[in-house]
Amino acid sequence: MNKEKLLELITNPIESDYFPSKFLDECKAFKDLDYNEPVTLKNEIFNQFRQTVNNKWHSWLEAYIQLNTAGKFPFLWPFSQSMIGFDFKYELDDFKSEDEFFSLGSDPSGDWFVMTTQNESTIHLCDHHVYDLYDMWINPNHLLAWAARLVIADENKLTQNEILAYWDNRDDKVERGTIERITCELN
């Protein structure tokens, strides 16, 4: 894929139907498309997210879980599928939060990507030592787009300046917070 097409892909808006089809199409732009090993999850995970996560994201989570358990979820280095559905309140005696969280995975440092009904299904990182929330993605689609597009930009050695300049000149584009998060991670 040429540089112009890569910049267009990285700066495209993220629609409500982004995952799974558009996400999987974008992942085809990886130089080395590899898949995660299949993940084995407890049967209770479906009941857990149905009680924890906003109803509008249930089919999204079912597709996400299905891809991960089948070993068809692309490898994304900023986002690992370990800890999917981790039950914070049950597993951690010292977890005192009022919120119920559903974990989608973890980052390279081991902090958890979590979503909750308390904040309209935005995604946060949860520090795995003190359980404080930090960073934010608008919704699960933005989390996956961030991770996939960061990998694409990194693999193709696109710079922060190139991406932001292309983004500045577009009318129909991804939200500022998402593009800034993608570009701030580039070397």
C-alpha positions, 0 to 999 in steps of 0.5 A: 500500500502506498503512503497516501493510502496508508495516511488515508486509512490512518486518518479515516473516521471511525464509524459505529460499524467499524468492528469487526469488518472494517477493523479486519480490512484495515489489519490487512495493511499490516506488513506481517499479519499474524493472529493471536493464539486462541483464548479460552474463556469461562462460560460466565463471561457472557453473563458478566458483560451483559450485566456490566456493559451497555446493551448497545455493545453486546453484539460487539463483545460477542464478535470480539470474543468469538474472534479471540476464542477462534484464534482469528484476532490480529496480533496488535502489540499495543493491545493484548487479549490477556485478561479478557473479562477479568472480574475485578471485584471477585478476584481482587479483595482490595478492589473497592471501586463502585463501578463494575468493569469489563476488561477487554485486554491489557497493554504492554505494561499489564494495565487493563483496558476496561469499559463500564456502563458508568460512563457510556462505554468509554474505555480507560486504562486501569492501573494494575497496581492502584486501580486508578483509571487513566487515558480514555478512548471514546468507545471500543471501536476507537480502542481497536482503531487506535491499536491497529492504526498505530501498528500500521503507522509504526510498521511503515515508519510514518511520522507524527508530522506526516500523519498530522499534516494529512489529517489537518487537510481532511474534512472527513476524518478521525477525531482529534483525540484518537489521531493524537493518541496514535501519533504520540506513540510513534518514535 
